[in-house]
Amino acid sequence: MGFEQADSMMGWNPAAPISEAQLISKLHEYPNLILWIAGHRHLNIVTALKSPDAARPELGFWEVETASLRDFPQQLRTFEIVRNSDNTVSIFVTDVDPAVREGSLAAISRSYAAATRQIFNMTPDPMSTGSYDAELVKQLTPEMQAKLSVVGGGI
């Protein structure tokens, strides 16, 4: 359904001060990290970054990449995070395809995005760059459950 297990993300800049592996390793240290939102690669992809320690699944998190509004088909994402009654959180990611009025600046922008795809002979790959809605689930740690218990119950 378009979900990927990340072994390596593409496009990491070798001139970056830290490596991709170092960044992912550091992020895996935070059990309260549930979602990393990115958009630089101009793709619509949801990636499960599973915990490196099977005994500590709470160290895993989701990466959600969203293409730019300058890229065809010019979709954006909304995010809703909901606490569930089973001590998980659901992250609802919804792609939005805005309707544009003919002749508007948005319609002109969309024509430029479509023309760019044609000029550079870019064909869409629906599996890796297609848009889709998703519900991503993450288990809450006991510490997160205790902190959230003072602000209200789940649904």
Chimera marker file (.cmm) of the C-alpha trace (Angstrom):
<marker_set name="trace">
<marker id="1" x="0.000" y="0.000" z="0.000" r="1" g="1" b="0" radius="0.5"/>
<marker id="2" x="2.939" y="2.323" z="-0.451" r="1" g="1" b="0" radius="0.5"/>
<marker id="3" x="4.465" y="1.774" z="2.996" r="1" g="1" b="0" radius="0.5"/>
<marker id="4" x="8.195" y="1.138" z="2.985" r="1" g="1" b="0" radius="0.5"/>
<marker id="5" x="10.592" y="-0.265" z="5.543" r="1" g="1" b="0" radius="0.5"/>
<marker id="6" x="13.580" y="2.026" z="5.400" r="1" g="1" b="0" radius="0.5"/>
<marker id="7" x="16.941" y="0.411" z="4.873" r="1" g="1" b="0" radius="0.5"/>
<marker id="8" x="18.252" y="3.561" z="3.274" r="1" g="1" b="0" radius="0.5"/>
<marker id="9" x="16.591" y="6.769" z="2.245" r="1" g="1" b="0" radius="0.5"/>
<marker id="10" x="17.635" y="8.114" z="-1.114" r="1" g="1" b="0" radius="0.5"/>
<marker id="11" x="19.066" y="11.507" z="-1.671" r="1" g="1" b="0" radius="0.5"/>
<marker id="12" x="21.102" y="11.995" z="1.524" r="1" g="1" b="0" radius="0.5"/>
<marker id="13" x="23.625" y="14.747" z="0.896" r="1" g="1" b="0" radius="0.5"/>
<marker id="14" x="27.157" y="13.356" z="1.397" r="1" g="1" b="0" radius="0.5"/>
<marker id="15" x="28.299" y="16.866" z="2.417" r="1" g="1" b="0" radius="0.5"/>
<marker id="16" x="25.941" y="16.834" z="5.430" r="1" g="1" b="0" radius="0.5"/>
<marker id="17" x="27.734" y="17.109" z="8.790" r="1" g="1" b="0" radius="0.5"/>
<marker id="18" x="26.236" y="13.787" z="9.934" r="1" g="1" b="0" radius="0.5"/>
<marker id="19" x="25.331" y="10.685" z="7.992" r="1" g="1" b="0" radius="0.5"/>
<marker id="20" x="21.845" y="9.391" z="7.377" r="1" g="1" b="0" radius="0.5"/>
<marker id="21" x="22.578" y="6.404" z="9.625" r="1" g="1" b="0" radius="0.5"/>
<marker id="22" x="23.749" y="8.705" z="12.441" r="1" g="1" b="0" radius="0.5"/>
<marker id="23" x="20.579" y="10.798" z="12.244" r="1" g="1" b="0" radius="0.5"/>
<marker id="24" x="18.251" y="7.786" z="12.222" r="1" g="1" b="0" radius="0.5"/>
<marker id="25" x="20.210" y="6.227" z="15.092" r="1" g="1" b="0" radius="0.5"/>
<marker id="26" x="19.861" y="9.416" z="17.143" r="1" g="1" b="0" radius="0.5"/>
<marker id="27" x="16.136" y="9.678" z="16.435" r="1" g="1" b="0" radius="0.5"/>
<marker id="28" x="15.667" y="6.066" z="17.559" r="1" g="1" b="0" radius="0.5"/>
<marker id="29" x="16.816" y="7.149" z="21.049" r="1" g="1" b="0" radius="0.5"/>
<marker id="30" x="13.567" y="9.050" z="21.671" r="1" g="1" b="0" radius="0.5"/>
<marker id="31" x="10.618" y="6.818" z="22.634" r="1" g="1" b="0" radius="0.5"/>
<marker id="32" x="8.266" y="9.820" z="22.481" r="1" g="1" b="0" radius="0.5"/>
<marker id="33" x="8.989" y="10.465" z="18.789" r="1" g="1" b="0" radius="0.5"/>
<marker id="34" x="5.991" y="9.253" z="16.815" r="1" g="1" b="0" radius="0.5"/>
<marker id="35" x="6.247" y="11.126" z="13.531" r="1" g="1" b="0" radius="0.5"/>
<marker id="36" x="8.895" y="12.748" z="11.352" r="1" g="1" b="0" radius="0.5"/>
<marker id="37" x="7.372" y="14.970" z="8.660" r="1" g="1" b="0" radius="0.5"/>
<marker id="38" x="9.584" y="15.702" z="5.660" r="1" g="1" b="0" radius="0.5"/>
<marker id="39" x="9.148" y="17.019" z="2.170" r="1" g="1" b="0" radius="0.5"/>
<marker id="40" x="12.455" y="17.744" z="0.518" r="1" g="1" b="0" radius="0.5"/>
<marker id="41" x="12.473" y="14.790" z="-1.897" r="1" g="1" b="0" radius="0.5"/>
<marker id="42" x="9.199" y="15.837" z="-3.596" r="1" g="1" b="0" radius="0.5"/>
<marker id="43" x="7.590" y="12.429" z="-3.017" r="1" g="1" b="0" radius="0.5"/>
<marker id="44" x="4.503" y="11.134" z="-1.222" r="1" g="1" b="0" radius="0.5"/>
<marker id="45" x="5.863" y="8.261" z="0.863" r="1" g="1" b="0" radius="0.5"/>
<marker id="46" x="5.126" y="6.777" z="4.283" r="1" g="1" b="0" radius="0.5"/>
<marker id="47" x="8.069" y="4.891" z="5.804" r="1" g="1" b="0" radius="0.5"/>
<marker id="48" x="8.093" y="2.750" z="8.932" r="1" g="1" b="0" radius="0.5"/>
<marker id="49" x="11.358" y="3.324" z="10.784" r="1" g="1" b="0" radius="0.5"/>
<marker id="50" x="11.183" y="0.308" z="13.074" r="1" g="1" b="0" radius="0.5"/>
<marker id="51" x="13.003" y="0.147" z="16.372" r="1" g="1" b="0" radius="0.5"/>
<marker id="52" x="16.531" y="-1.257" z="16.154" r="1" g="1" b="0" radius="0.5"/>
<marker id="53" x="15.770" y="-3.121" z="19.421" r="1" g="1" b="0" radius="0.5"/>
<marker id="54" x="12.985" y="-5.706" z="19.163" r="1" g="1" b="0" radius="0.5"/>
<marker id="55" x="12.556" y="-5.537" z="22.954" r="1" g="1" b="0" radius="0.5"/>
<marker id="56" x="11.819" y="-1.781" z="22.717" r="1" g="1" b="0" radius="0.5"/>
<marker id="57" x="9.305" y="-1.276" z="19.892" r="1" g="1" b="0" radius="0.5"/>
<marker id="58" x="8.496" y="2.211" z="21.231" r="1" g="1" b="0" radius="0.5"/>
<marker id="59" x="11.765" y="3.417" z="19.667" r="1" g="1" b="0" radius="0.5"/>
<marker id="60" x="10.244" y="3.061" z="16.205" r="1" g="1" b="0" radius="0.5"/>
<marker id="61" x="8.485" y="5.944" z="14.460" r="1" g="1" b="0" radius="0.5"/>
<marker id="62" x="6.892" y="6.937" z="11.167" r="1" g="1" b="0" radius="0.5"/>
<marker id="63" x="8.378" y="9.175" z="8.507" r="1" g="1" b="0" radius="0.5"/>
<marker id="64" x="5.824" y="10.857" z="6.236" r="1" g="1" b="0" radius="0.5"/>
<marker id="65" x="7.091" y="12.702" z="3.180" r="1" g="1" b="0" radius="0.5"/>
<marker id="66" x="4.891" y="15.021" z="1.182" r="1" g="1" b="0" radius="0.5"/>
<marker id="67" x="5.584" y="16.464" z="-2.229" r="1" g="1" b="0" radius="0.5"/>
<marker id="68" x="5.734" y="20.197" z="-2.792" r="1" g="1" b="0" radius="0.5"/>
<marker id="69" x="2.726" y="22.167" z="-3.933" r="1" g="1" b="0" radius="0.5"/>
<marker id="70" x="4.817" y="23.093" z="-6.968" r="1" g="1" b="0" radius="0.5"/>
<marker id="71" x="4.909" y="19.408" z="-7.986" r="1" g="1" b="0" radius="0.5"/>
<marker id="72" x="2.089" y="17.821" z="-9.939" r="1" g="1" b="0" radius="0.5"/>
<marker id="73" x="-0.518" y="16.819" z="-8.770" r="1" g="1" b="0" radius="0.5"/>
<marker id="74" x="-0.083" y="19.545" z="-6.132" r="1" g="1" b="0" radius="0.5"/>
<marker id="75" x="-1.487" y="17.669" z="-3.192" r="1" g="1" b="0" radius="0.5"/>
<marker id="76" x="-0.957" y="18.484" z="0.453" r="1" g="1" b="0" radius="0.5"/>
<marker id="77" x="-1.369" y="16.403" z="3.588" r="1" g="1" b="0" radius="0.5"/>
<marker id="78" x="-3.234" y="16.923" z="6.793" r="1" g="1" b="0" radius="0.5"/>
<marker id="79" x="-2.249" y="15.200" z="10.023" r="1" g="1" b="0" radius="0.5"/>
<marker id="80" x="-4.464" y="14.273" z="12.956" r="1" g="1" b="0" radius="0.5"/>
<marker id="81" x="-3.085" y="12.512" z="16.028" r="1" g="1" b="0" radius="0.5"/>
<marker id="82" x="-5.638" y="10.702" z="18.178" r="1" g="1" b="0" radius="0.5"/>
<marker id="83" x="-5.160" y="8.805" z="21.425" r="1" g="1" b="0" radius="0.5"/>
<marker id="84" x="-6.888" y="5.417" z="21.312" r="1" g="1" b="0" radius="0.5"/>
<marker id="85" x="-8.382" y="3.506" z="24.259" r="1" g="1" b="0" radius="0.5"/>
<marker id="86" x="-5.860" y="0.651" z="23.823" r="1" g="1" b="0" radius="0.5"/>
<marker id="87" x="-2.866" y="2.871" z="24.748" r="1" g="1" b="0" radius="0.5"/>
<marker id="88" x="-1.874" y="3.533" z="21.170" r="1" g="1" b="0" radius="0.5"/>
<marker id="89" x="-2.010" y="6.681" z="19.122" r="1" g="1" b="0" radius="0.5"/>
<marker id="90" x="-3.303" y="6.815" z="15.579" r="1" g="1" b="0" radius="0.5"/>
<marker id="91" x="-1.804" y="9.267" z="13.150" r="1" g="1" b="0" radius="0.5"/>
<marker id="92" x="-4.267" y="9.909" z="10.353" r="1" g="1" b="0" radius="0.5"/>
<marker id="93" x="-2.552" y="11.239" z="7.226" r="1" g="1" b="0" radius="0.5"/>
<marker id="94" x="-4.890" y="12.522" z="4.566" r="1" g="1" b="0" radius="0.5"/>
<marker id="95" x="-3.868" y="13.705" z="1.124" r="1" g="1" b="0" radius="0.5"/>
<marker id="96" x="-5.835" y="16.695" z="-0.083" r="1" g="1" b="0" radius="0.5"/>
<marker id="97" x="-6.283" y="17.446" z="-3.756" r="1" g="1" b="0" radius="0.5"/>
<marker id="98" x="-7.414" y="21.080" z="-3.866" r="1" g="1" b="0" radius="0.5"/>
<marker id="99" x="-9.983" y="22.146" z="-6.429" r="1" g="1" b="0" radius="0.5"/>
<marker id="100" x="-8.809" y="25.139" z="-8.407" r="1" g="1" b="0" radius="0.5"/>
<marker id="101" x="-10.886" y="27.632" z="-10.350" r="1" g="1" b="0" radius="0.5"/>
<marker id="102" x="-10.064" y="27.845" z="-14.062" r="1" g="1" b="0" radius="0.5"/>
<marker id="103" x="-7.919" y="30.896" z="-14.813" r="1" g="1" b="0" radius="0.5"/>
<marker id="104" x="-6.878" y="31.375" z="-11.166" r="1" g="1" b="0" radius="0.5"/>
<marker id="105" x="-3.243" y="31.612" z="-10.070" r="1" g="1" b="0" radius="0.5"/>
<marker id="106" x="-3.619" y="28.123" z="-8.601" r="1" g="1" b="0" radius="0.5"/>
<marker id="107" x="-4.767" y="26.776" z="-11.991" r="1" g="1" b="0" radius="0.5"/>
<marker id="108" x="-1.834" y="28.463" z="-13.735" r="1" g="1" b="0" radius="0.5"/>
<marker id="109" x="0.521" y="26.964" z="-11.153" r="1" g="1" b="0" radius="0.5"/>
<marker id="110" x="-0.988" y="23.516" z="-11.753" r="1" g="1" b="0" radius="0.5"/>
<marker id="111" x="-0.431" y="23.891" z="-15.512" r="1" g="1" b="0" radius="0.5"/>
<marker id="112" x="3.237" y="24.712" z="-14.850" r="1" g="1" b="0" radius="0.5"/>
<marker id="113" x="3.575" y="21.639" z="-12.621" r="1" g="1" b="0" radius="0.5"/>
<marker id="114" x="2.000" y="19.432" z="-15.305" r="1" g="1" b="0" radius="0.5"/>
<marker id="115" x="4.220" y="20.993" z="-17.994" r="1" g="1" b="0" radius="0.5"/>
<marker id="116" x="7.341" y="20.319" z="-15.924" r="1" g="1" b="0" radius="0.5"/>
<marker id="117" x="6.451" y="16.623" z="-15.781" r="1" g="1" b="0" radius="0.5"/>
<marker id="118" x="5.986" y="16.594" z="-19.569" r="1" g="1" b="0" radius="0.5"/>
<marker id="119" x="9.125" y="18.587" z="-20.407" r="1" g="1" b="0" radius="0.5"/>
<marker id="120" x="11.355" y="16.375" z="-18.262" r="1" g="1" b="0" radius="0.5"/>
<marker id="121" x="9.506" y="13.199" z="-19.261" r="1" g="1" b="0" radius="0.5"/>
<marker id="122" x="8.705" y="12.399" z="-15.643" r="1" g="1" b="0" radius="0.5"/>
<marker id="123" x="6.262" y="9.513" z="-15.344" r="1" g="1" b="0" radius="0.5"/>
<marker id="124" x="4.554" y="9.020" z="-11.990" r="1" g="1" b="0" radius="0.5"/>
<marker id="125" x="5.262" y="5.833" z="-10.036" r="1" g="1" b="0" radius="0.5"/>
<marker id="126" x="2.053" y="5.182" z="-8.094" r="1" g="1" b="0" radius="0.5"/>
<marker id="127" x="3.698" y="2.784" z="-5.641" r="1" g="1" b="0" radius="0.5"/>
<marker id="128" x="6.489" y="5.019" z="-4.381" r="1" g="1" b="0" radius="0.5"/>
<marker id="129" x="5.223" y="8.508" z="-5.128" r="1" g="1" b="0" radius="0.5"/>
<marker id="130" x="1.485" y="8.024" z="-5.332" r="1" g="1" b="0" radius="0.5"/>
<marker id="131" x="-0.700" y="9.760" z="-2.832" r="1" g="1" b="0" radius="0.5"/>
<marker id="132" x="-2.827" y="7.865" z="-0.357" r="1" g="1" b="0" radius="0.5"/>
<marker id="133" x="-4.480" y="8.263" z="3.005" r="1" g="1" b="0" radius="0.5"/>
<marker id="134" x="-3.231" y="6.198" z="5.921" r="1" g="1" b="0" radius="0.5"/>
<marker id="135" x="-3.732" y="5.430" z="9.573" r="1" g="1" b="0" radius="0.5"/>
<marker id="136" x="-0.383" y="4.921" z="11.280" r="1" g="1" b="0" radius="0.5"/>
<marker id="137" x="-0.420" y="3.418" z="14.780" r="1" g="1" b="0" radius="0.5"/>
<marker id="138" x="2.152" y="3.671" z="17.543" r="1" g="1" b="0" radius="0.5"/>
<marker id="139" x="2.095" y="2.018" z="20.971" r="1" g="1" b="0" radius="0.5"/>
<marker id="140" x="2.426" y="4.417" z="23.911" r="1" g="1" b="0" radius="0.5"/>
<marker id="141" x="5.136" y="3.669" z="26.441" r="1" g="1" b="0" radius="0.5"/>
<marker id="142" x="4.116" y="3.368" z="30.116" r="1" g="1" b="0" radius="0.5"/>
<marker id="143" x="5.734" y="6.782" z="30.704" r="1" g="1" b="0" radius="0.5"/>
<marker id="144" x="3.724" y="8.365" z="27.885" r="1" g="1" b="0" radius="0.5"/>
<marker id="145" x="0.542" y="6.709" z="29.209" r="1" g="1" b="0" radius="0.5"/>
<marker id="146" x="1.170" y="8.151" z="32.685" r="1" g="1" b="0" radius="0.5"/>
<marker id="147" x="1.745" y="11.658" z="31.326" r="1" g="1" b="0" radius="0.5"/>
<marker id="148" x="-1.350" y="11.525" z="29.148" r="1" g="1" b="0" radius="0.5"/>
<marker id="149" x="-3.536" y="10.146" z="31.951" r="1" g="1" b="0" radius="0.5"/>
<marker id="150" x="-3.558" y="13.567" z="33.607" r="1" g="1" b="0" radius="0.5"/>
<marker id="151" x="-4.900" y="15.282" z="30.479" r="1" g="1" b="0" radius="0.5"/>
<marker id="152" x="-7.796" y="12.942" z="29.743" r="1" g="1" b="0" radius="0.5"/>
<marker id="153" x="-8.690" y="9.498" z="28.541" r="1" g="1" b="0" radius="0.5"/>
<marker id="154" x="-8.527" y="7.891" z="25.143" r="1" g="1" b="0" radius="0.5"/>
<marker id="155" x="-11.390" y="7.504" z="22.706" r="1" g="1" b="0" radius="0.5"/>
<link id1="1" id2="2" r="1" g="1" b="0" radius="0.2"/>
<link id1="2" id2="3" r="1" g="1" b="0" radius="0.2"/>
<link id1="3" id2="4" r="1" g="1" b="0" radius="0.2"/>
<link id1="4" id2="5" r="1" g="1" b="0" radius="0.2"/>
<link id1="5" id2="6" r="1" g="1" b="0" radius="0.2"/>
<link id1="6" id2="7" r="1" g="1" b="0" radius="0.2"/>
<link id1="7" id2="8" r="1" g="1" b="0" radius="0.2"/>
<link id1="8" id2="9" r="1" g="1" b="0" radius="0.2"/>
<link id1="9" id2="10" r="1" g="1" b="0" radius="0.2"/>
<link id1="10" id2="11" r="1" g="1" b="0" radius="0.2"/>
<link id1="11" id2="12" r="1" g="1" b="0" radius="0.2"/>
<link id1="12" id2="13" r="1" g="1" b="0" radius="0.2"/>
<link id1="13" id2="14" r="1" g="1" b="0" radius="0.2"/>
<link id1="14" id2="15" r="1" g="1" b="0" radius="0.2"/>
<link id1="15" id2="16" r="1" g="1" b="0" radius="0.2"/>
<link id1="16" id2="17" r="1" g="1" b="0" radius="0.2"/>
<link id1="17" id2="18" r="1" g="1" b="0" radius="0.2"/>
<link id1="18" id2="19" r="1" g="1" b="0" radius="0.2"/>
<link id1="19" id2="20" r="1" g="1" b="0" radius="0.2"/>
<link id1="20" id2="21" r="1" g="1" b="0" radius="0.2"/>
<link id1="21" id2="22" r="1" g="1" b="0" radius="0.2"/>
<link id1="22" id2="23" r="1" g="1" b="0" radius="0.2"/>
<link id1="23" id2="24" r="1" g="1" b="0" radius="0.2"/>
<link id1="24" id2="25" r="1" g="1" b="0" radius="0.2"/>
<link id1="25" id2="26" r="1" g="1" b="0" radius="0.2"/>
<link id1="26" id2="27" r="1" g="1" b="0" radius="0.2"/>
<link id1="27" id2="28" r="1" g="1" b="0" radius="0.2"/>
<link id1="28" id2="29" r="1" g="1" b="0" radius="0.2"/>
<link id1="29" id2="30" r="1" g="1" b="0" radius="0.2"/>
<link id1="30" id2="31" r="1" g="1" b="0" radius="0.2"/>
<link id1="31" id2="32" r="1" g="1" b="0" radius="0.2"/>
<link id1="32" id2="33" r="1" g="1" b="0" radius="0.2"/>
<link id1="33" id2="34" r="1" g="1" b="0" radius="0.2"/>
<link id1="34" id2="35" r="1" g="1" b="0" radius="0.2"/>
<link id1="35" id2="36" r="1" g="1" b="0" radius="0.2"/>
<link id1="36" id2="37" r="1" g="1" b="0" radius="0.2"/>
<link id1="37" id2="38" r="1" g="1" b="0" radius="0.2"/>
<link id1="38" id2="39" r="1" g="1" b="0" radius="0.2"/>
<link id1="39" id2="40" r="1" g="1" b="0" radius="0.2"/>
<link id1="40" id2="41" r="1" g="1" b="0" radius="0.2"/>
<link id1="41" id2="42" r="1" g="1" b="0" radius="0.2"/>
<link id1="42" id2="43" r="1" g="1" b="0" radius="0.2"/>
<link id1="43" id2="44" r="1" g="1" b="0" radius="0.2"/>
<link id1="44" id2="45" r="1" g="1" b="0" radius="0.2"/>
<link id1="45" id2="46" r="1" g="1" b="0" radius="0.2"/>
<link id1="46" id2="47" r="1" g="1" b="0" radius="0.2"/>
<link id1="47" id2="48" r="1" g="1" b="0" radius="0.2"/>
<link id1="48" id2="49" r="1" g="1" b="0" radius="0.2"/>
<link id1="49" id2="50" r="1" g="1" b="0" radius="0.2"/>
<link id1="50" id2="51" r="1" g="1" b="0" radius="0.2"/>
<link id1="51" id2="52" r="1" g="1" b="0" radius="0.2"/>
<link id1="52" id2="53" r="1" g="1" b="0" radius="0.2"/>
<link id1="53" id2="54" r="1" g="1" b="0" radius="0.2"/>
<link id1="54" id2="55" r="1" g="1" b="0" radius="0.2"/>
<link id1="55" id2="56" r="1" g="1" b="0" radius="0.2"/>
<link id1="56" id2="57" r="1" g="1" b="0" radius="0.2"/>
<link id1="57" id2="58" r="1" g="1" b="0" radius="0.2"/>
<link id1="58" id2="59" r="1" g="1" b="0" radius="0.2"/>
<link id1="59" id2="60" r="1" g="1" b="0" radius="0.2"/>
<link id1="60" id2="61" r="1" g="1" b="0" radius="0.2"/>
<link id1="61" id2="62" r="1" g="1" b="0" radius="0.2"/>
<link id1="62" id2="63" r="1" g="1" b="0" radius="0.2"/>
<link id1="63" id2="64" r="1" g="1" b="0" radius="0.2"/>
<link id1="64" id2="65" r="1" g="1" b="0" radius="0.2"/>
<link id1="65" id2="66" r="1" g="1" b="0" radius="0.2"/>
<link id1="66" id2="67" r="1" g="1" b="0" radius="0.2"/>
<link id1="67" id2="68" r="1" g="1" b="0" radius="0.2"/>
<link id1="68" id2="69" r="1" g="1" b="0" radius="0.2"/>
<link id1="69" id2="70" r="1" g="1" b="0" radius="0.2"/>
<link id1="70" id2="71" r="1" g="1" b="0" radius="0.2"/>
<link id1="71" id2="72" r="1" g="1" b="0" radius="0.2"/>
<link id1="72" id2="73" r="1" g="1" b="0" radius="0.2"/>
<link id1="73" id2="74" r="1" g="1" b="0" radius="0.2"/>
<link id1="74" id2="75" r="1" g="1" b="0" radius="0.2"/>
<link id1="75" id2="76" r="1" g="1" b="0" radius="0.2"/>
<link id1="76" id2="77" r="1" g="1" b="0" radius="0.2"/>
<link id1="77" id2="78" r="1" g="1" b="0" radius="0.2"/>
<link id1="78" id2="79" r="1" g="1" b="0" radius="0.2"/>
<link id1="79" id2="80" r="1" g="1" b="0" radius="0.2"/>
<link id1="80" id2="81" r="1" g="1" b="0" radius="0.2"/>
<link id1="81" id2="82" r="1" g="1" b="0" radius="0.2"/>
<link id1="82" id2="83" r="1" g="1" b="0" radius="0.2"/>
<link id1="83" id2="84" r="1" g="1" b="0" radius="0.2"/>
<link id1="84" id2="85" r="1" g="1" b="0" radius="0.2"/>
<link id1="85" id2="86" r="1" g="1" b="0" radius="0.2"/>
<link id1="86" id2="87" r="1" g="1" b="0" radius="0.2"/>
<link id1="87" id2="88" r="1" g="1" b="0" radius="0.2"/>
<link id1="88" id2="89" r="1" g="1" b="0" radius="0.2"/>
<link id1="89" id2="90" r="1" g="1" b="0" radius="0.2"/>
<link id1="90" id2="91" r="1" g="1" b="0" radius="0.2"/>
<link id1="91" id2="92" r="1" g="1" b="0" radius="0.2"/>
<link id1="92" id2="93" r="1" g="1" b="0" radius="0.2"/>
<link id1="93" id2="94" r="1" g="1" b="0" radius="0.2"/>
<link id1="94" id2="95" r="1" g="1" b="0" radius="0.2"/>
<link id1="95" id2="96" r="1" g="1" b="0" radius="0.2"/>
<link id1="96" id2="97" r="1" g="1" b="0" radius="0.2"/>
<link id1="97" id2="98" r="1" g="1" b="0" radius="0.2"/>
<link id1="98" id2="99" r="1" g="1" b="0" radius="0.2"/>
<link id1="99" id2="100" r="1" g="1" b="0" radius="0.2"/>
<link id1="100" id2="101" r="1" g="1" b="0" radius="0.2"/>
<link id1="101" id2="102" r="1" g="1" b="0" radius="0.2"/>
<link id1="102" id2="103" r="1" g="1" b="0" radius="0.2"/>
<link id1="103" id2="104" r="1" g="1" b="0" radius="0.2"/>
<link id1="104" id2="105" r="1" g="1" b="0" radius="0.2"/>
<link id1="105" id2="106" r="1" g="1" b="0" radius="0.2"/>
<link id1="106" id2="107" r="1" g="1" b="0" radius="0.2"/>
<link id1="107" id2="108" r="1" g="1" b="0" radius="0.2"/>
<link id1="108" id2="109" r="1" g="1" b="0" radius="0.2"/>
<link id1="109" id2="110" r="1" g="1" b="0" radius="0.2"/>
<link id1="110" id2="111" r="1" g="1" b="0" radius="0.2"/>
<link id1="111" id2="112" r="1" g="1" b="0" radius="0.2"/>
<link id1="112" id2="113" r="1" g="1" b="0" radius="0.2"/>
<link id1="113" id2="114" r="1" g="1" b="0" radius="0.2"/>
<link id1="114" id2="115" r="1" g="1" b="0" radius="0.2"/>
<link id1="115" id2="116" r="1" g="1" b="0" radius="0.2"/>
<link id1="116" id2="117" r="1" g="1" b="0" radius="0.2"/>
<link id1="117" id2="118" r="1" g="1" b="0" radius="0.2"/>
<link id1="118" id2="119" r="1" g="1" b="0" radius="0.2"/>
<link id1="119" id2="120" r="1" g="1" b="0" radius="0.2"/>
<link id1="120" id2="121" r="1" g="1" b="0" radius="0.2"/>
<link id1="121" id2="122" r="1" g="1" b="0" radius="0.2"/>
<link id1="122" id2="123" r="1" g="1" b="0" radius="0.2"/>
<link id1="123" id2="124" r="1" g="1" b="0" radius="0.2"/>
<link id1="124" id2="125" r="1" g="1" b="0" radius="0.2"/>
<link id1="125" id2="126" r="1" g="1" b="0" radius="0.2"/>
<link id1="126" id2="127" r="1" g="1" b="0" radius="0.2"/>
<link id1="127" id2="128" r="1" g="1" b="0" radius="0.2"/>
<link id1="128" id2="129" r="1" g="1" b="0" radius="0.2"/>
<link id1="129" id2="130" r="1" g="1" b="0" radius="0.2"/>
<link id1="130" id2="131" r="1" g="1" b="0" radius="0.2"/>
<link id1="131" id2="132" r="1" g="1" b="0" radius="0.2"/>
<link id1="132" id2="133" r="1" g="1" b="0" radius="0.2"/>
<link id1="133" id2="134" r="1" g="1" b="0" radius="0.2"/>
<link id1="134" id2="135" r="1" g="1" b="0" radius="0.2"/>
<link id1="135" id2="136" r="1" g="1" b="0" radius="0.2"/>
<link id1="136" id2="137" r="1" g="1" b="0" radius="0.2"/>
<link id1="137" id2="138" r="1" g="1" b="0" radius="0.2"/>
<link id1="138" id2="139" r="1" g="1" b="0" radius="0.2"/>
<link id1="139" id2="140" r="1" g="1" b="0" radius="0.2"/>
<link id1="140" id2="141" r="1" g="1" b="0" radius="0.2"/>
<link id1="141" id2="142" r="1" g="1" b="0" radius="0.2"/>
<link id1="142" id2="143" r="1" g="1" b="0" radius="0.2"/>
<link id1="143" id2="144" r="1" g="1" b="0" radius="0.2"/>
<link id1="144" id2="145" r="1" g="1" b="0" radius="0.2"/>
<link id1="145" id2="146" r="1" g="1" b="0" radius="0.2"/>
<link id1="146" id2="147" r="1" g="1" b="0" radius="0.2"/>
<link id1="147" id2="148" r="1" g="1" b="0" radius="0.2"/>
<link id1="148" id2="149" r="1" g="1" b="0" radius="0.2"/>
<link id1="149" id2="150" r="1" g="1" b="0" radius="0.2"/>
<link id1="150" id2="151" r="1" g="1" b="0" radius="0.2"/>
<link id1="151" id2="152" r="1" g="1" b="0" radius="0.2"/>
<link id1="152" id2="153" r="1" g="1" b="0" radius="0.2"/>
<link id1="153" id2="154" r="1" g="1" b="0" radius="0.2"/>
<link id1="154" id2="155" r="1" g="1" b="0" radius="0.2"/>
</marker_set>
